[in-house]
């Protein structure tokens, strides 16, 4: 068996900053409510005409990760792309990235696990590298939420949370002791409707939606039972981090850096308290970017690394929870 490690990281967020005050012009909300309940101060939204899309933002993050990994793009043997907001209904963004990077026929896989998408993607990449099937795998998380949100008071508890952006990691076969120690994935489909976007889909085709012309419970806008999601998130985050630590015979005191999926600053703070970590041991940036779903962990991980917060030998923990419900963790030695 081989071990995989992160060789290069990259991130990209669109230039347009949307503040809480900007949102309060579109719906009944306030900077005070959003900051108090979520910690979010602003987020980035794609601006019409700025050339960005989920795949394009993913490409920008990927190029940075590849450059920092200092490998030839033609040595990438698998692309894993995690998103809930693809450019096309089908095919997924993976093939777009492959074509835009100019890689001939390497496989491209799309992951549909929402906020846990990047953790699921890392786990997939890790298995392929462990078995020796591939040496270099590109994992991307990218989201264009802004175009698909209901920017009215009806959906304010959902729409104020999400932001656009992308992050990427180039995983490669490790040549020393550093790298991914283990990954842990879970899902619980009984909660499918608690955080979802129902249509358009094969269960609800576009003509059907148009014919029904719903005014409430609109299937093409995301809906969320915020309190139930919150309650499940704090439990599952803690469980899956503990599971990863125990699997590796480690204790919470061994964690040097925790990168939680940026769902809500209050959730991150709850986990931090439970694990008794200092502020310097948890990297949060939801204040600036909102919740970017599959992109949130790679953006935060890249930022923490860029700021020099992660050093060689550090024990780094990634953890996510989201729609599905799905959740997971990655335990890695930097
Ligand atoms: O990344 C995927 C996983 N997602 C999450 O982990 C999200 C988890 N959930 C949450 O973060 C929180 O549930 C939210 C931030 C989404 C909502 O906060 P909450 O404290 O659970 O609020 P709520 O939905 O229970 O609403 C409380 C009140 C309601 O008013 P009334 O009925 O008490 O008069 C809402 O109508 O706050 C109102 N409200 C708002 N007011 C101003 C809801 N959204 C807003 C808003 N601005 N944006």
Boltz pocket constraint, residues with backbone or C-beta under 6 A from the ligand:
constraints:
  - pocket:
      binder: B
      contacts: [[A, 28], [A, 29], [A, 30], [A, 33], [A, 34], [A, 37], [A, 38], [A, 115], [A, 156], [A, 157], [A, 158], [A, 160], [A, 161], [A, 225], [A, 226], [A, 227], [A, 229], [A, 230], [A, 233], [A, 262], [A, 263], [A, 264], [A, 267], [A, 291], [A, 293], [A, 321], [A, 322], [A, 323]]
      max_distance: 6.0
